[in-house]
Amino acid sequence: MNGGTTPAILAQSSISVTTAGLAPGERLSVGVDLAGSAAGFGVASPRATINVTTIYVEDAPVASRDVGNGVGVRIQFGQMDIVNGSRVDASNIGAVLWGEVNPDQRIRLNIDNSTLQSGRGAAIRVNAAADNTCDITVANGAQLIGGDGNLLLVGRDIGLVNTRTDVNFNVDDARLAGNITFEPTNAPTAKTANLSVAYKW
């Protein structure tokens, strides 16, 4: 799913990305990808809503990068809302916030009364690849289940870059168990990465 002028809404549906349905040489497996075009152009703040929907994603046969393999949802710019009992179940990472080409420099993920589950990676991973602010809200009984024990992992999958990444992680009426991890060895070094966590019961 590429960024467009109209908000995309998935309602009362099921999406499955399985090995059987992927080409033998496929390097990417993402359930819903909020991204720009191949040329890097798109609406500055596209929006997608996953409503009463189940998303299941298996690994790609020939995976190249961890942030594009076995990922339930990936947000490269804009906002994604996962709401009303939706469920995202991914073999690797539940949600990746990855703003390498992001004109707005802000990414938003809202999980409301829904479940985000990862198989072996973090429930949510922020890939600090460019200057961005990531606003994450988990509300109304939403659940995060991280296969590696991390609810949220902030770092960089390849190399070090000169960026600033601010992550605002807000929990409202949701009880979570797991780690919030900042990887200083893989995160930006020349500038700073800030993580703020707020709980509201």
PAZAPA-4460 file (N, C-alpha, C; in steps of 0.05 Angstrom, whole numbers, plus 32768, in hexadecimal, padded with zeros to 4 digits):
% residues 201
    n_x    n_y    n_z   ca_x   ca_y   ca_z    c_x    c_y    c_z   seq   type   mol
   8011   7FE9   8000   8000   8000   8000   8012   8019   8000     1      M     A
   8010   8029   7FEC   8020   8041   7FEA   800F   8059   7FF4     2      N     A
   801E   806E   7FFD   8010   8086   8006   8001   8093   7FEF     3      G     A
   7FE8   809B   7FF5   7FD8   80A8   7FE1   7FCA   80C0   7FED     4      G     A
   7FB7   80CC   7FDD   7FAA   80E4   7FE7   7F92   80DD   7FF8     5      T     A
   7F87   80C4   7FF7   7F70   80BD   8007   7F79   80A9   801C     6      T     A
   7F6F   80AB   8035   7F76   8098   804A   7F6E   807C   8042     7      P     A
   7F7F   8068   8045   7F78   804D   803F   7F6C   8040   8058     8      A     A
   7F57   8031   8054   7F49   8024   806A   7F45   8006   8063     9      I     A
   7F50   7FF5   8075   7F4C   7FD9   8072   7F38   7FD2   8088    10      L     A
   7F20   7FC8   8081   7F0B   7FC2   8095   7F00   7FA6   8091    11      A     A
   7EFE   7F98   80A7   7EF2   7F7D   80A8   7EFE   7F6B   8092    12      Q     A
   7F18   7F69   8093   7F25   7F59   807E   7F3C   7F49   808B    13      S     A
   7F49   7F38   807B   7F5F   7F29   8084   7F75   7F2A   806E    14      S     A
   7F8E   7F2F   8076   7FA4   7F2F   8064   7FB8   7F1A   806D    15      I     A
   7FC0   7F09   805B   7FD4   7EF4   8061   7FEB   7EF6   804D    16      S     A
   8003   7EF9   8056   801B   7EF8   8046   802A   7EDF   804E    17      V     A
   8028   7ECA   803E   8034   7EB0   8045   804A   7EA9   8031    18      T     A
   805B   7E97   8039   8071   7E8D   8028   8066   7E81   800E    19      T     A
   804F   7E74   8011   8043   7E67   7FF9   803A   7E7C   7FE5    20      A     A
   8033   7E94   7FEE   802A   7EA8   7FDB   803F   7EBB   7FD1    21      G     A
   8058   7EB8   7FDA   806E   7EC9   7FD2   807F   7EBC   7FBD    22      L     A
   808B   7ECB   7FAB   809D   7EC1   7F97   80B5   7EB5   7FA5    23      A     A
   80C2   7EA0   7F99   80D9   7E93   7FA6   80F0   7EA6   7FAB    24      P     A
   80F3   7EBB   7F9B   8109   7ECE   7FA0   8100   7EE7   7FAE    25      G     A
   80E8   7EE8   7FBA   80DE   7F00   7FC7   80EF   7F07   7FDF    26      E     A
   80F6   7F21   7FE0   8108   7F2B   7FF6   80F8   7F3B   800B    27      R     A
   80DF   7F40   8006   80CF   7F52   8017   80B5   7F44   801E    28      L     A
   80AE   7F45   8038   8093   7F3B   8040   8088   7F4E   8056    29      S     A
   8075   7F5F   804E   8069   7F73   8060   804B   7F71   805B    30      V     A
   803B   7F70   8071   801E   7F6F   806E   8012   7F88   8062    31      G     A
   8016   7F9F   806F   800D   7FB9   8066   8025   7FCC   8067    32      V     A
   802C   7FD9   8051   8043   7FEA   804F   803A   8006   8047    33      D     A
   803C   8019   805A   8035   8035   8054   804F   8042   804B    34      L     A
   8052   8045   8030   806B   804D   8024   8067   8061   800E    35      A     A
   807D   806C   8006   807D   807E   7FEE   8081   806D   7FD5    36      G     A
   8081   807A   7FBF   8085   806D   7FA5   80A2   8066   7FA2    37      S     A
   80A9   8057   7F8E   80C5   804F   7F89   80D7   8067   7F86    38      A     A
   80CC   807D   7F7B   80DC   8095   7F77   80DE   80A6   7F91    39      A     A
   80D1   809D   7FA6   80D2   80AB   7FBF   80BE   80C2   7FC3    40      G     A
   80AB   80C4   7FB1   8097   80D9   7FB2   807D   80CE   7FBD    41      F     A
   806E   80DE   7FCB   8054   80D6   7FD6   8049   80EC   7FE6    42      G     A
   8031   80E8   7FF0   8024   80FC   8002   8034   80FE   801B    43      V     A
   8038   8116   8026   8049   811A   803D   803E   810B   8056    44      A     A
   8024   8109   8059   8019   80FC   8071   8002   80EA   8069    45      S     A
   8007   80D3   805C   7FF1   80C0   8055   7FE8   80B3   806F    46      P     A
   7FD0   80A7   806D   7FC4   809A   8085   7FB7   8080   807D    47      R     A
   7FBB   806B   808E   7FAD   8051   8089   7FA0   8049   80A3    48      A     A
   7F89   803D   80A1   7F7B   8032   80B8   7F76   8014   80B4    49      T     A
   7F7E   8004   80C8   7F79   7FE8   80C8   7F63   7FE3   80DC    50      I     A
   7F4B   7FDC   80D3   7F33   7FDB   80E4   7F26   7FC0   80E2    51      N     A
   7F25   7FB2   80F9   7F19   7F97   80FB   7F26   7F85   80E6    52      V     A
   7F40   7F85   80E5   7F4F   7F76   80D1   7F65   7F65   80DD    53      T     A
   7F6A   7F4E   80D2   7F7F   7F3C   80DA   7F95   7F3C   80C5    54      T     A
   7FAE   7F40   80CD   7FC5   7F3F   80BB   7FD8   7F2A   80C5    55      I     A
   7FE0   7F17   80B3   7FF3   7F02   80BA   8009   7F02   80A5    56      Y     A
   8022   7F03   80AF   8039   7F05   809C   804F   7EF1   80A3    57      V     A
   8057   7EE2   808F   806E   7ECF   8092   8087   7EDC   8086    58      E     A
   809E   7ECF   808A   80B7   7ED9   8080   80B9   7ED7   8062    59      D     A
   80C8   7EE9   8056   80CE   7EE7   8039   80E2   7ED0   8034    60      A     A
   80E0   7EC3   801D   80F2   7EAD   8017   8110   7EB5   8017    61      P     A
   8115   7ECD   800C   8131   7ED7   800A   8132   7EF2   8017    62      V     A
   8131   7EF3   8031   812F   7F0D   803F   814A   7F1C   803C    63      A     A
   8148   7F37   8038   8160   7F47   8036   8165   7F58   804F    64      S     A
   8150   7F66   8058   8152   7F77   8070   813D   7F6F   8084    65      R     A
   8145   7F70   809D   8134   7F67   80B3   811A   7F79   80B4    66      D     A
   811D   7F93   80AE   8106   7FA5   80B0   80F2   7FA2   8099    67      V     A
   80F7   7F90   8086   80E5   7F8B   8070   80DD   7F6E   806E    68      G     A
   80E2   7F5E   8083   80DE   7F41   8081   80CC   7F38   8098    69      N     A
   80B6   7F2C   8091   80A4   7F22   80A6   8099   7F38   80B7    70      G     A
   8091   7F4F   80AB   8088   7F66   80B9   806A   7F69   80B5    71      V     A
   805C   7F6D   80CB   803F   7F70   80C9   8037   7F8A   80BB    72      G     A
   8040   7FA1   80C6   803A   7FBB   80B9   8054   7FCB   80BA    73      V     A
   8058   7FDB   80A5   8070   7FEC   80A3   8067   8008   809B    74      R     A
   8070   801C   80AB   8069   8037   80A6   8082   8047   809F    75      I     A
   8083   8050   8086   809B   805F   807E   8095   807D   8080    76      Q     A
   807C   8085   8080   8074   80A0   8087   8056   80A1   808A    77      F     A
   804C   80B6   8098   802F   80B8   809C   8026   80AB   80B6    78      G     A
   800C   80A2   80B6   8000   8098   80CE   7FF1   807E   80C8    79      Q     A
   7FF3   806B   80DB   7FE4   8052   80D9   7FD5   804E   80F3    80      M     A
   7FBB   8047   80F1   7FAA   8041   8108   7FA1   8024   8106    81      D     A
   7FA6   8015   811B   7F9E   7FF9   811D   7F89   7FF7   8133    82      I     A
   7F70   7FF3   812B   7F5A   7FF8   813E   7F45   7FE2   813D    83      V     A
   7F33   7FE2   8152   7F1B   7FD2   8153   7F1F   7FB4   8151    84      N     A
   7F31   7FAA   8162   7F35   7F8D   8164   7F45   7F82   814D    85      G     A
   7F54   7F92   813F   7F65   7F88   812A   7F7C   7F79   8136    86      S     A
   7F89   7F67   8126   7F9F   7F57   8130   7FB5   7F56   811A    87      R     A
   7FCD   7F5C   8122   7FE4   7F5A   8110   7FF7   7F45   811C    88      V     A
   7FFC   7F30   810C   800D   7F19   8116   8022   7F15   8101    89      D     A
   803B   7F1B   8108   8051   7F1A   80F4   8067   7F07   80FE    90      A     A
   8074   7EF9   80EC   8088   7EE6   80F4   80A1   7EF3   80FF    91      S     A
   80A6   7F0C   80F7   80BE   7F1B   8100   80B6   7F32   8112    92      N     A
   80AF   7F49   8106   80A9   7F62   8115   808C   7F6A   8110    93      I     A
   807E   7F72   8125   8062   7F7A   8122   805F   7F93   8112    94      G     A
   806D   7FA8   811A   806B   7FC2   810C   8087   7FCF   810A    95      A     A
   808E   7FD9   80F3   80A7   7FE8   80EF   80A0   8004   80E8    96      V     A
   80AC   8017   80F6   80AA   8034   80EF   80C5   803B   80E4    97      L     A
   80C5   8042   80CA   80DF   8044   80BB   80DC   805C   80A8    98      W     A
   80E7   8073   80B0   80E3   808B   80A0   80FC   8094   8090    99      G     A
   8105   8084   807E   811C   808B   806E   8116   80A2   805B   100      E     A
   80FF   80A1   804E   80F6   80B7   803C   80DB   80C1   8047   101      V     A
   80DC   80D6   8057   80C5   80DE   8065   80C3   80FD   8065   102      N     A
   80B4   8109   8053   80B3   8126   8051   80A8   8133   806A   103      P     A
   8096   8126   8078   808A   8131   8090   809B   812F   80A9   104      D     A
   80AF   811C   80A9   80C0   8116   80BF   80B0   810F   80D9   105      Q     A
   8099   8103   80D5   8089   80F9   80EC   807B   80E0   80E3   106      R     A
   807B   80CC   80F5   806E   80B3   80F0   805C   80AD   8108   107      I     A
   8043   80A5   8103   8030   80A0   8119   8025   8084   8117   108      R     A
   8025   8076   812E   8018   805B   812F   8006   805B   8147   109      L     A
   7FEC   8055   8143   7FD9   8053   8158   7FCD   8036   8159   110      N     A
   7FCF   8029   8170   7FC4   800E   8173   7FAF   8010   8188   111      I     A
   7F96   800C   8180   7F7F   8010   8192   7F6E   7FF7   8193   112      D     A
   7F6C   7FEB   81AA   7F5B   7FD3   81AD   7F62   7FBE   8199   113      N     A
   7F7C   7FBA   8194   7F86   7FA7   8180   7F9F   7F99   818A   114      S     A
   7FA8   7F85   817C   7FC0   7F76   8184   7FD5   7F77   816E   115      T     A
   7FEE   7F7B   8177   8005   7F7B   8165   8018   7F66   8170   116      L     A
   801E   7F51   8161   802F   7F3B   816B   8045   7F35   8157   117      Q     A
   805D   7F31   8161   8074   7F2A   8151   807E   7F0E   8158   118      S     A
   808A   7F01   8144   8094   7EE5   8149   80AF   7EE4   8156   119      G     A
   80C3   7EF2   814B   80DD   7EF1   8157   80EA   7F0C   815C   120      R     A
   80DE   7F22   8151   80E9   7F3C   8155   80D8   7F4C   8169   121      G     A
   80DB   7F66   8169   80CC   7F78   817A   80AF   7F7B   8170   122      A     A
   809D   7F81   8183   8082   7F87   817A   8082   7FA0   8168   123      A     A
   8090   7FB5   8171   8094   7FCE   8161   80B1   7FD4   815F   124      I     A
   80BA   7FD9   8147   80D6   7FE1   8143   80D8   7FFC   8135   125      R     A
   80E7   800E   8141   80ED   8028   8134   8108   8026   8128   126      V     A
   8109   8028   810D   8123   8027   80FF   812C   8043   80FB   127      N     A
   813F   804C   810B   8148   8068   810B   815A   806D   80F3   128      A     A
   814D   8073   80DC   815C   8076   80C3   815E   8093   80B9   129      A     A
   814E   80A5   80C4   814E   80C1   80BB   8141   80D1   80D1   130      A     A
   8143   80EC   80CF   8137   80FD   80E3   8118   80F9   80E4   131      D     A
   810E   80F0   80FB   80F1   80EB   80FD   80E8   80ED   811A   132      N     A
   80CF   80F3   811D   80C1   80F0   8137   80AD   80DA   8134   133      T     A
   80AE   80C6   8145   809B   80AF   8144   8088   80B1   815C   134      C     A
   806F   80B4   8157   805B   80B5   816C   804C   809A   816C   135      D     A
   804E   808B   8182   8041   8071   8184   802E   8072   819C   136      I     A
   8015   806A   8197   8001   8069   81AC   7FF5   804C   81AD   137      T     A
   7FF4   8041   81C5   7FE8   8027   81CA   7FD1   802C   81DE   138      V     A
   7FB9   8027   81D6   7FA2   802F   81E7   7F8B   801B   81E7   139      A     A
   7F79   801F   81FB   7F60   8010   81FD   7F63   7FF2   81FC   140      N     A
   7F75   7FE8   820E   7F78   7FCB   8210   7F88   7FBE   81FA   141      G     A
   7F96   7FCE   81EA   7FA7   7FC3   81D5   7FBD   7FB2   81E1   142      A     A
   7FC6   7F9E   81D2   7FDC   7F8C   81DB   7FF3   7F8D   81C8   143      Q     A
   800B   7F8D   81D3   8024   7F8A   81C4   8031   7F71   81CE   144      L     A
   8039   7F60   81BB   8047   7F47   81C3   8060   7F45   81B2   145      I     A
   8077   7F48   81BF   8091   7F47   81B1   809E   7F2C   81B3   146      G     A
   80A4   7F20   819D   80B0   7F05   819D   80CB   7F05   81AA   147      G     A
   80DA   7F1B   81A9   80F4   7F1D   81B6   80F3   7F2A   81D2   148      D     A
   80DA   7F2F   81DB   80D6   7F3B   81F5   80D5   7F5A   81F4   149      G     A
   80D9   7F66   81DC   80D7   7F83   81D9   80BC   7F8C   81CF   150      N     A
   80B0   7F9E   81DF   8098   7FAB   81D5   80A0   7FC0   81C0   151      L     A
   80B6   7FCE   81C6   80C0   7FE3   81B4   80DE   7FE1   81B3   152      L     A
   80E9   7FE1   819B   8106   7FE0   8197   810D   7FF7   8184   153      L     A
   8120   8009   818D   8129   8020   817E   8146   801B   8177   154      V     A
   814C   801C   815D   8167   8018   8154   8169   801B   8136   155      G     A
   817E   8012   812A   8183   8015   810D   818B   7FF9   8103   156      R     A
   817F   7FF0   80ED   8186   7FD5   80E4   81A0   7FD3   80D5   157      D     A
   81A8   7FE9   80C7   81C1   7FE8   80B8   81D1   8002   80BD   158      I     A
   81E8   7FFE   80C9   81FB   8015   80CC   81F1   802B   80DE   159      G     A
   8201   8040   80E0   81FB   8057   80F0   81F7   806F   80DE   160      L     A
   81E4   8080   80E5   81DF   8097   80D5   81DC   80B0   80E7   161      V     A
   81DF   80C7   80DB   81DE   80E1   80E9   81C1   80EB   80EA   162      N     A
   81B2   80E0   80FC   8195   80E7   80FD   818D   80ED   811A   163      T     A
   8175   80F8   811C   8168   80FC   8136   814D   80EE   8135   164      R     A
   8148   80DD   8148   812F   80CE   8149   8123   80D2   8165   165      T     A
   810A   80DE   8165   80FB   80E1   817E   80E4   80CD   817E   166      D     A
   80E2   80BD   8193   80CD   80A9   8195   80BB   80AF   81AD   167      V     A
   80A2   80B4   81A8   808E   80B9   81BE   807C   80A0   81BF   168      N     A
   807F   8091   81D5   8070   8078   81D9   805C   807D   81EF   169      F     A
   8042   807E   81E7   802D   8084   81FA   801B   806C   81FE   170      N     A
   8015   8065   8217   8004   804F   821E   7FEC   805A   822E   171      V     A
   7FD4   8055   8224   7FBC   805F   8230   7FA8   8047   8234   172      D     A
   7FA4   803F   824D   7F91   802A   8253   7F99   800F   8245   173      D     A
   7FB2   8008   8247   7FBC   7FEF   823D   7FD2   7FE5   8250   174      A     A
   7FD1   7FCC   8257   7FE6   7FC1   8269   7FF8   7FB0   8258   175      R     A
   8012   7FB7   8258   8026   7FAB   8247   803C   7F9E   8258   176      L     A
   8047   7F88   824E   805D   7F7B   825B   8073   7F76   8246   177      A     A
   808A   7F81   824B   80A0   7F7D   8238   80B4   7F94   823A   178      G     A
   80C8   7F94   8229   80DD   7FA7   822A   80D9   7FBE   8216   179      N     A
   80E3   7FD5   821E   80E6   7FEC   820C   8104   7FF0   8209   180      I     A
   810F   7FEB   81F2   812C   7FEA   81EE   8136   7FFE   81DB   181      T     A
   814C   800C   81E3   815A   801F   81D1   8176   8013   81CC   182      F     A
   817C   800D   81B3   8196   8001   81AC   81AA   8016   81A5   183      E     A
   81BA   801F   81B8   81CD   8035   81B2   81E2   802E   819E   184      P     A
   81E9   8014   819B   81FD   800D   8188   81F3   800E   816B   185      T     A
   81D9   800C   8167   81CE   800D   814C   81BD   8026   8147   186      N     A
   81BA   8037   815B   81AA   804F   8158   81BC   8066   814F   187      A     A
   81AF   807D   8147   81BF   8094   813E   81D3   809D   8154   188      P     A
   81EA   80A6   814B   81FF   80AF   815E   8205   80CC   815C   189      T     A
   8207   80D7   8144   820F   80F3   8141   81FA   8106   814C   190      A     A
   81E1   80FE   814A   81CB   810D   8157   81BF   80FB   816C   191      K     A
   81A8   8102   8177   819E   80F3   818D   8184   80E4   8186   192      T     A
   817E   80D0   8196   8165   80C2   8194   8158   80C4   81AF   193      A     A
   8140   80CF   81B0   8132   80D3   81C9   8119   80C0   81CA   194      N     A
   8115   80B5   81E2   80FE   80A3   81E6   80EF   80AD   81FE   195      L     A
   80D6   80B3   81FA   80C5   80BB   8211   80AE   80A7   8213   196      S     A
   80A8   809F   822C   8094   808B   8230   807F   8097   8244   197      V     A
   8066   8095   823D   8051   80A0   824E   803B   808B   8251   198      A     A
   8033   8087   826A   801E   8074   8271   8006   8083   827C   199      Y     A
   7FEE   807C   8274   7FD6   8087   827F   7FC3   8070   8284   200      K     A
   7FBA   806D   829D   7FA9   8057   82A4   7F8C   8060   82A8   201      W     A
***
